[in-house]
Amino acid sequence: MKRRVSSQAWVGAGTPLTAAGVLDRLAQIEQDGIEFYKGLALGTQLEWVRELSEAMIKAEQRHYDRFTRYAAAARTSRDPADNALTGELPAEVMRLMSEKVFVTGNLAEKAGHNVNERQALVMGIQAEKNTVFLLNQLRLYVPRKQRGYINQVIKEEQNHQARLESLYRKHFG
């Protein structure tokens, strides 16, 4: 049997984790992605990496805006079920929600200066994989009405990953 921890461990003692709280965390992950790609765009010397970063910033911003709207809707719904998780989150999911998915924008900028673009693309690919994994884990715990939103973002994140992997193959073999 999988060990479960109280949702309160992630959000702070005395504050139950809600669907809005999960969606807020997903919005924060998207904000971290924006900062990562901004840093990468600032640090890189290659135009194609800068263009890719700018496109990814726009996509992550759309996700951020979407999750922020979903969280607000869950928080303000008259139906308490719209803001209730379907069950206690497993310990591993709680741990994943506490981890950084993307490296910081400052580190991404340094990466653009100090590591090659191959490594920067690998960081982006891994961050997208991590985001998809976390979204897949969380979507089962949010109210059914909101699962479609998360499923759509999963598809978009998978497309980001595929795009990054395609660029990696194109430029590095």
C-alpha atoms as a printed R data frame, in Angstrom:
    type eleno elety resid chain resno       x      y       z
1   ATOM     1    CA   MET     A     1   0.000  0.000   0.000
2   ATOM     2    CA   LYS     A     2   1.339  3.439  -0.939
3   ATOM     3    CA   ARG     A     3   2.049  5.733   1.954
4   ATOM     4    CA   ARG     A     4  -0.006  8.926   1.896
5   ATOM     5    CA   VAL     A     5   0.809 12.168   3.624
6   ATOM     6    CA   SER     A     6  -1.489 14.907   4.661
7   ATOM     7    CA   SER     A     7  -2.054 17.524   2.003
8   ATOM     8    CA   GLN     A     8  -1.318 20.032   4.734
9   ATOM     9    CA   ALA     A     9   2.380 19.128   4.519
10  ATOM    10    CA   TRP     A    10   2.637 20.909   1.202
11  ATOM    11    CA   VAL     A    11   0.526 24.000   1.810
12  ATOM    12    CA   GLY     A    12   1.298 24.586   5.462
13  ATOM    13    CA   ALA     A    13  -0.145 23.419   8.723
14  ATOM    14    CA   GLY     A    14  -3.836 24.092   9.150
15  ATOM    15    CA   THR     A    15  -4.485 24.814   5.457
16  ATOM    16    CA   PRO     A    16  -6.175 21.964   3.613
17  ATOM    17    CA   LEU     A    17  -5.098 21.419   0.040
18  ATOM    18    CA   THR     A    18  -7.865 22.254  -2.413
19  ATOM    19    CA   ALA     A    19  -8.292 21.955  -6.156
20  ATOM    20    CA   ALA     A    20  -7.597 25.702  -6.357
21  ATOM    21    CA   GLY     A    21  -4.368 25.146  -4.409
22  ATOM    22    CA   VAL     A    22  -3.256 22.445  -6.840
23  ATOM    23    CA   LEU     A    23  -4.134 24.652  -9.801
24  ATOM    24    CA   ASP     A    24  -2.262 27.579  -8.217
25  ATOM    25    CA   ARG     A    25   0.803 25.334  -7.908
26  ATOM    26    CA   LEU     A    26   0.480 24.335 -11.562
27  ATOM    27    CA   ALA     A    27   0.286 28.036 -12.476
28  ATOM    28    CA   GLN     A    28   3.492 28.607 -10.483
29  ATOM    29    CA   ILE     A    29   5.225 25.826 -12.410
30  ATOM    30    CA   GLU     A    30   4.234 27.559 -15.644
31  ATOM    31    CA   GLN     A    31   5.596 30.855 -14.253
32  ATOM    32    CA   ASP     A    32   8.855 29.061 -13.467
33  ATOM    33    CA   GLY     A    33   8.890 27.867 -17.087
34  ATOM    34    CA   ILE     A    34   8.476 31.441 -18.297
35  ATOM    35    CA   GLU     A    35  11.445 32.529 -16.177
36  ATOM    36    CA   PHE     A    36  13.526 29.591 -17.425
37  ATOM    37    CA   TYR     A    37  12.908 30.404 -21.085
38  ATOM    38    CA   LYS     A    38  13.443 34.148 -20.506
39  ATOM    39    CA   GLY     A    39  16.810 33.375 -18.928
40  ATOM    40    CA   LEU     A    40  17.741 31.040 -21.745
41  ATOM    41    CA   ALA     A    41  16.808 33.692 -24.331
42  ATOM    42    CA   LEU     A    42  18.984 36.243 -22.553
43  ATOM    43    CA   GLY     A    43  21.944 33.911 -22.225
44  ATOM    44    CA   THR     A    44  22.109 32.261 -25.620
45  ATOM    45    CA   GLN     A    45  24.164 33.464 -28.538
46  ATOM    46    CA   LEU     A    46  22.170 31.415 -31.060
47  ATOM    47    CA   GLU     A    47  19.209 33.038 -32.782
48  ATOM    48    CA   TRP     A    48  17.287 29.743 -33.145
49  ATOM    49    CA   VAL     A    49  17.495 29.118 -29.391
50  ATOM    50    CA   ARG     A    50  16.313 32.684 -28.708
51  ATOM    51    CA   GLU     A    51  13.368 32.245 -31.130
52  ATOM    52    CA   LEU     A    52  12.464 28.917 -29.582
53  ATOM    53    CA   SER     A    53  12.631 30.426 -26.098
54  ATOM    54    CA   GLU     A    54  10.349 33.278 -27.110
55  ATOM    55    CA   ALA     A    55   7.792 30.843 -28.533
56  ATOM    56    CA   MET     A    56   7.956 28.749 -25.361
57  ATOM    57    CA   ILE     A    57   7.469 31.860 -23.208
58  ATOM    58    CA   LYS     A    58   4.204 32.580 -25.036
59  ATOM    59    CA   ALA     A    59   3.028 28.986 -24.623
60  ATOM    60    CA   GLU     A    60   3.906 28.856 -20.918
61  ATOM    61    CA   GLN     A    61   2.143 32.204 -20.420
62  ATOM    62    CA   ARG     A    62  -1.030 30.756 -21.962
63  ATOM    63    CA   HIS     A    63  -0.807 27.821 -19.542
64  ATOM    64    CA   TYR     A    64  -0.178 30.145 -16.596
65  ATOM    65    CA   ASP     A    65  -3.201 32.260 -17.519
66  ATOM    66    CA   ARG     A    66  -5.354 29.158 -17.949
67  ATOM    67    CA   PHE     A    67  -4.397 27.597 -14.596
68  ATOM    68    CA   THR     A    68  -4.898 30.937 -12.851
69  ATOM    69    CA   ARG     A    69  -8.419 31.183 -14.315
70  ATOM    70    CA   TYR     A    70  -9.197 27.575 -13.366
71  ATOM    71    CA   ALA     A    71  -7.982 28.158  -9.797
72  ATOM    72    CA   ALA     A    72 -10.094 31.311  -9.471
73  ATOM    73    CA   ALA     A    73 -13.160 29.478 -10.802
74  ATOM    74    CA   ALA     A    74 -12.646 26.599  -8.350
75  ATOM    75    CA   ARG     A    75 -12.078 29.001  -5.465
76  ATOM    76    CA   THR     A    76 -15.205 31.080  -6.172
77  ATOM    77    CA   SER     A    77 -17.594 28.296  -7.189
78  ATOM    78    CA   ARG     A    78 -20.789 28.010  -5.194
79  ATOM    79    CA   ASP     A    79 -20.427 24.219  -5.347
80  ATOM    80    CA   PRO     A    80 -17.860 23.062  -2.735
81  ATOM    81    CA   ALA     A    81 -17.169 19.960  -4.851
82  ATOM    82    CA   ASP     A    82 -15.552 22.205  -7.491
83  ATOM    83    CA   ASN     A    83 -12.757 23.018  -5.051
84  ATOM    84    CA   ALA     A    84 -12.382 19.628  -3.368
85  ATOM    85    CA   LEU     A    85  -9.791 17.036  -4.275
86  ATOM    86    CA   THR     A    86 -11.130 13.562  -4.965
87  ATOM    87    CA   GLY     A    87  -8.765 12.033  -2.424
88  ATOM    88    CA   GLU     A    88  -5.649 12.538  -0.360
89  ATOM    89    CA   LEU     A    89  -2.592 13.010  -2.564
90  ATOM    90    CA   PRO     A    90  -0.005 10.211  -2.363
91  ATOM    91    CA   ALA     A    91   3.285 11.111  -0.693
92  ATOM    92    CA   GLU     A    92   5.153 10.934  -4.001
93  ATOM    93    CA   VAL     A    93   2.781 13.403  -5.664
94  ATOM    94    CA   MET     A    94   3.120 15.750  -2.697
95  ATOM    95    CA   ARG     A    95   6.909 15.516  -3.019
96  ATOM    96    CA   LEU     A    96   6.719 16.243  -6.748
97  ATOM    97    CA   MET     A    97   4.565 19.304  -6.097
98  ATOM    98    CA   SER     A    98   7.253 20.621  -3.767
99  ATOM    99    CA   GLU     A    99  10.090 20.180  -6.272
100 ATOM   100    CA   LYS     A   100  11.284 22.682  -8.839
101 ATOM   101    CA   VAL     A   101  10.434 21.510 -12.344
102 ATOM   102    CA   PHE     A   102  12.465 24.180 -14.132
103 ATOM   103    CA   VAL     A   103  15.823 25.605 -13.149
104 ATOM   104    CA   THR     A   104  15.647 29.297 -12.311
105 ATOM   105    CA   GLY     A   105  15.833 31.976 -14.972
106 ATOM   106    CA   ASN     A   106  19.221 33.087 -13.644
107 ATOM   107    CA   LEU     A   107  20.620 29.585 -13.985
108 ATOM   108    CA   ALA     A   108  19.118 29.256 -17.462
109 ATOM   109    CA   GLU     A   109  20.785 32.527 -18.462
110 ATOM   110    CA   LYS     A   110  24.115 31.271 -17.123
111 ATOM   111    CA   ALA     A   111  23.521 28.006 -18.961
112 ATOM   112    CA   GLY     A   112  23.152 29.990 -22.172
113 ATOM   113    CA   HIS     A   113  26.575 31.512 -21.494
114 ATOM   114    CA   ASN     A   114  28.398 28.613 -19.865
115 ATOM   115    CA   VAL     A   115  26.984 25.399 -21.262
116 ATOM   116    CA   ASN     A   116  26.275 24.537 -24.818
117 ATOM   117    CA   GLU     A   117  22.837 24.759 -26.352
118 ATOM   118    CA   ARG     A   118  22.627 20.965 -26.469
119 ATOM   119    CA   GLN     A   119  22.606 20.896 -22.697
120 ATOM   120    CA   ALA     A   120  20.108 23.757 -22.541
121 ATOM   121    CA   LEU     A   121  17.730 21.852 -24.830
122 ATOM   122    CA   VAL     A   122  18.135 18.746 -22.684
123 ATOM   123    CA   MET     A   123  17.165 20.826 -19.609
124 ATOM   124    CA   GLY     A   124  14.056 22.069 -21.427
125 ATOM   125    CA   ILE     A   125  13.107 18.569 -22.592
126 ATOM   126    CA   GLN     A   126  13.478 17.194 -19.073
127 ATOM   127    CA   ALA     A   127  11.440 20.043 -17.583
128 ATOM   128    CA   GLU     A   128   8.621 19.373 -20.059
129 ATOM   129    CA   LYS     A   129   8.740 15.635 -19.255
130 ATOM   130    CA   ASN     A   130   8.593 16.411 -15.535
131 ATOM   131    CA   THR     A   131   5.628 18.736 -16.050
132 ATOM   132    CA   VAL     A   132   3.715 16.100 -18.038
133 ATOM   133    CA   PHE     A   133   4.454 13.485 -15.377
134 ATOM   134    CA   LEU     A   134   3.221 15.736 -12.554
135 ATOM   135    CA   LEU     A   135   0.106 16.768 -14.487
136 ATOM   136    CA   ASN     A   136  -0.730 13.119 -15.170
137 ATOM   137    CA   GLN     A   137  -0.435 12.340 -11.468
138 ATOM   138    CA   LEU     A   138  -2.525 15.319 -10.338
139 ATOM   139    CA   ARG     A   139  -5.364 15.173 -12.839
140 ATOM   140    CA   LEU     A   140  -6.923 12.205 -11.055
141 ATOM   141    CA   TYR     A   141  -7.279 14.208  -7.846
142 ATOM   142    CA   VAL     A   142  -8.918 17.366  -9.146
143 ATOM   143    CA   PRO     A   143 -12.688 17.526  -9.650
144 ATOM   144    CA   ARG     A   144 -13.881 15.809 -12.808
145 ATOM   145    CA   LYS     A   145 -14.995 19.171 -14.276
146 ATOM   146    CA   GLN     A   146 -11.363 20.382 -14.276
147 ATOM   147    CA   ARG     A   147  -9.694 17.261 -15.648
148 ATOM   148    CA   GLY     A   148 -10.347 18.310 -19.227
149 ATOM   149    CA   TYR     A   149  -8.372 21.499 -18.629
150 ATOM   150    CA   ILE     A   150  -5.423 19.556 -17.312
151 ATOM   151    CA   ASN     A   151  -5.681 17.017 -20.144
152 ATOM   152    CA   GLN     A   152  -5.437 19.872 -22.668
153 ATOM   153    CA   VAL     A   153  -2.326 21.278 -20.990
154 ATOM   154    CA   ILE     A   154  -0.804 17.784 -20.906
155 ATOM   155    CA   LYS     A   155  -1.242 17.561 -24.680
156 ATOM   156    CA   GLU     A   156   0.319 20.987 -25.152
157 ATOM   157    CA   GLU     A   157   3.266 20.135 -22.870
158 ATOM   158    CA   GLN     A   158   3.775 16.895 -24.813
159 ATOM   159    CA   ASN     A   159   3.854 18.996 -27.987
160 ATOM   160    CA   HIS     A   160   6.481 21.271 -26.389
161 ATOM   161    CA   GLN     A   161   8.559 18.237 -25.496
162 ATOM   162    CA   ALA     A   162   8.239 16.855 -29.032
163 ATOM   163    CA   ARG     A   163   9.222 20.215 -30.514
164 ATOM   164    CA   LEU     A   164  12.297 20.451 -28.287
165 ATOM   165    CA   GLU     A   165  13.257 16.862 -29.093
166 ATOM   166    CA   SER     A   166  12.848 17.560 -32.818
167 ATOM   167    CA   LEU     A   167  15.102 20.597 -32.561
168 ATOM   168    CA   TYR     A   168  17.611 18.574 -30.598
169 ATOM   169    CA   ARG     A   169  17.704 15.928 -33.346
170 ATOM   170    CA   LYS     A   170  17.917 18.584 -36.064
171 ATOM   171    CA   HIS     A   171  20.828 20.448 -34.508
172 ATOM   172    CA   PHE     A   172  22.678 17.727 -32.619
173 ATOM   173    CA   GLY     A   173  21.913 14.556 -34.355
